[in-house]
């Protein structure tokens, strides 16, 4: 499988994820969340940052099922989904990931017909610290 491209601004995100924590970069001056991580706040232009823990709950904002698979490394798991999740406690933040049945499950573990815009999800982490999403049970 592919590994994320990690740059200096995003490295803390991946360090926290490896520990099973979802943290999002925030401006230490105005408090605004920002993702993807970057050195300067787009609201107040401050360079002061902090990494805040978020609850890891959200809603599916959008999704696609690539046909054929866009990345050869994922071809054996096709059809798989790629979802965009809007975080509940940081609605300006949208994270891209996969909806899976359980932590570490294959990318094709949820049938495309079982995905709905607006469905509530929560973050889980695979064995390598990759954030994934599962449906919340209500």
C-alpha angles and dihedrals in degrees: 000000000000123000123220119260103244122202129180094265094050099039094095090054090058094043090055092044090053086059092049095256126129108213126167127203113252135182110258090210108044097017096231118151118231134190134210091042116250137166099249131051110242091211105049101006093236120152092208111112140176134179113238126196113238128197095249095230125124148129131266104258096179141341144189135199106209114224109215100017111265094216120050091214088066099044095105090057096051133163090049132153134239113199134190112217124200107210117234096220095037105035093174088063121083120182127198119222145119130283108230135175094239138349111300094009121145117275090246094055092105116057113234089239090063095063120096132180107247095025112145116244139174131209123255128173129230120223091275097052096260111148113236131170135236129189114262115238112231 
